[in-house]
Amino acid sequence: MSGQVNPRDGAETSLDDNFELDNKGTRSNREDRLIKIRELVKSKPHTIDDLVHELGVSLMTVYRDVATLHQQGMVHRQRGVVTVAPSRTYESPSSYRIGQHSESKAALAAAAATLIEPGESVMLDDSTAGIHLARRLVALEPLTVITNSLAVARELDNAADITVFLTGGQLAPWAEALYGPMTVQTLRALRADVVLMSASAVSNNICYHPDSQMAQVKQAFLAAAERKVLYIDKTKFDRTALHVVANIADFDIVIVEHGTDAMQLQQLVSMGIEVIVAPELAD
């Protein structure tokens, strides 16, 4: 019979396009499930099985709902793991972003490392390119590294001669990073030689981030450093997000990946910004 659940195995058949029965026999509204899935994966990646457990509906129902969100550009699904898709108002979790465009980020980090001298104080934000850069800093000891990124701090756990300062603040689990008024206040009391950071989007020479408080942290990093370096992969250009971080002209150096649009490069150079094209890394 349509719309009934077998109490022995929890299997369900479709009620209609908008409702299903969950494993408690309660009608589950499809729109409510779509919102719930988006909120769940915003905090951290979830497997399909995780979502089945959280929602209490069948595997087939979760697959259909995830497929709908994927078609709407709201989530990504890769190898059974669902993550929130970046948008004007949301950023993907760092655990997902670290695996995206990893070769490009490694190349950007390699180019950025050439700008750092032993003995300097270095600020790194929660950009996943910063994780790649942190892996290269051991070769530049001694250093002082100031960051709001737990992932960056972990990369430097075993460094013999790198002093790591975490900014403090409220934890954003999706970003593995600290943010909020305490973070901003800490950064305002510091002065570093250089900050290296990224942006979620760059459009019309403006850098953006989907989260307002993370945007404020990035602004505080910029204000606290003598030299300002932006590394940006080519996928970030001609995209926008909700909150302005800075004008790209506020940076002294912009590092872009190999293959960035020539017109984009020319525009940056015409603004008087030093532009470094990160060479492709050898296999």
N, C-alpha and C positions, 0 to 999 in steps of 0.2 A: 504494500500500500504506500502511496506517495506520502512522504513526510514522516514516516515512522522510523524508529530506531530499534535495532535489535539489542536488548539490554545485556545480552551475553558478550557481545563483541564490540559494541559501540558503533557499528557501521551505520551509516545514514544514507538516505536518499534525498534528493532535492525537494524542498517544499515549493520554492519558486526562485526567482533570480535574486531576491533580496533577503530571504530568511533561510536559516538552517536550524536543526536541533543540535544543541550541544550535548555533551555526555551526561548531563543531568536532566535531559529531556526538556530544557528550556529553549524557547525560540531565540536564536542568535541573529541579531540584525547585521546585515552585511556591511553597511556603512560604519557601524560601531566597530566591527572587527577591523576594517581597513584603518581606521583612526588608531585603534589599539596596536596593530602591527607596526604602524609608523612610529608610535611613541616608544614601543619596546626596542626597536632596532636603532632608534635615535640614541639611546643610552649605551648600547653595546650591540655587536653583531649577535644574531640568533640563528641557530640552525632551524630547519623546517620542523624537526622533532621538538625543539624547544617551543616553537609557536603552537604546535598541536597541543602540547601540555598546557601552555599558558591560556589558550583560548578554549580548550575543552571541546574542540570540534574535530572532524575527521581529517586525515591526511589530504584527501582530495580537496576538501574545502579550503585548507590552508594553501595548497598549490594554486587553486583558482584565485584566491584573494591576492597572493603574492604576484601572480601573473598580471593581475589587474593593476596593481601598484607599479610593477615594472613597466608596463605599457604606458602608464601615466608619467613615467620618469621620476617616481617618488622613491623607489628603492632599487638596489642592485641585488641580483642573486647569482652567486658563483659557487659552484661545487657544493650546493646545498646550504650555503651560508647567506643570510639576508642582511644587508646593511642599508642604512639610509643613504639616499642619493643627495649630493650637494645641491643646494638651491640658493635663492636669494636669502632665505631665512634659516637654512640648516647646513651644517657642515658634516661630512661623513666622519665616522669614528676614526681615530688615529690608527687603530689596529687594522682597519681596511685601507686607509690612505698609504700606510707605509709600504704596502705591496703594489700600489699603483704607480706606474711610470718610474719604477725603482732604478732603472738604468739611467734615466734622465736625471733623477735626483742625486744619484751617486756622482755623475759627471759634474753637476752643479756644485756639489760639496767639494769635489777635488779642486775645482777652480777657486772656490771660496777659501780653502785651506791655504792657498798660496798668498793670501792677503793678511795672514795672521803671523805675527812674530813671537818667538818665545819671550816670556815675561809679561805679555800683555794681559789686560783684563778684557774678557770677551763675553758679550751677551748673546744668548741664543733663545729665541722664542719657541713656541710649541710646534713649529712647522716640522713636518716629517722629514724634509730635506735636512733639518738641523740634526736629526738622529744620525743620518749618514755623515754629516760633518763631524759630529762628536766622535765617531769611530776613527777619524783621522787626526784628532787633536793630541793623542798620546805622543806622536812623533814631534810635537811642537812644545813639549814640556820645557820649562815650567809655565803654567798658565793659571789664571783665575777665571772660572766660568760661572756666570750668573744666568740662571734660567728659571722659567716657570714650568718646565717640562719634566715630568717624572721619568719619561723614557730617555731623555738626554742625560739626566743624572745617573740613571742605571748604566748607561754606556760608559760612564766615567768612574764607575765604582772602584775599579782596580788600578786606576791610574796613580802612579807613585807620586807624581809631582804636579798634580792638578787640583787646585782648591775649588770645590764646588759650593756655590751658594744657591739654595732654593729660595724663591721670593716669599714663600708663605702665601696664604690666601685660601679661598674655598676651592675644593677639588671638583673639577669637571671630569667625571669618569670617561665620558665619550672621547675627550681629548687627551686624557692622561696628563692633565695640566692644571695649574693653579690660576685663579682669576679673582676678580672682585676688588673692592676698595683697599683691602690690606695689601694685595699684590701691587696695585698702583702706588700706594703710599710708600712701600718699600723701594720701588724703583725710583721714585722722586727723590729719595735720600741718597742715591748712588750716582757715580759718574764712572763710565767705563771707556776704554780706548775705542772699542768697536762693537757695533751690534750687527748681527747677520740674521735676516728674517725673510719670510716669504709672505705672500698674500693669497687669498682664496680666488681673487679675480682682479683683473686690471682692464679698465675701459676708459677711453678718452683721457689717458694719463692719470687716472685716479685708481688707487688701490682700495679694495673693498674686502669686508669679511661679513659672513652671515650673522654673527653673534655680536651684540652691542658691547658686552663686557670684555670679550676677547679683543674687540677692536680698540677699546680703551687701554688694555694692557699693551698692545702693540704700539700705540701712541706713546705710552709711558716709556717703553724701551727706546723708541726713537729719540725722545727728549733727554735720555740719560747717557747717550753715547756721543763721542767726538766724531767718529766716522760711522757712516750709515750705509750698509750694503743690503741690497735686495737680490735674492735669487728667485727666479721665476721660470717655470717650464712653459713651453709654448701653448699648452692647453688652457692656461689661465688668461691669456689675452682675449680681448673682446668679449669678456664675460663680466657680469656685475653681480653684486650681492647687496644686502640691505644697508649696510653701514660703511661709511667712509672711514678709511684708516689714515691715508695720507695722499698727497700728490706725489707722483713718481719723481718729480723734480726735487723732493725733499731728500732723496738718496744721493750719496756721492758716487756710488758705483752700482750698476745693475748687471747682474750675471744672468745670461740667457742660455738656453740650450742650443746645441747645434741644430740647424734646420728651422730656426725661428724666422718668420716671414721677413723678407728683406725690407719691405716698406716700414714694418714695425721697428726694425733696427735703425733705419734712417731717421725715423721720427725721434727716437731716443737720443741719437747722436746730435740731432739738430737742436735739442734742448740743452746741450752742453754737459750732458751726463756721460761719465766714463762708462763704456759698455764693454763687457768681456763676454765673448762667446765661448762657452765651455766646450773644449774638444771632446769628441766621442772617446770613451774609454776602450782600451784594447781588450779583446776577449781573453 
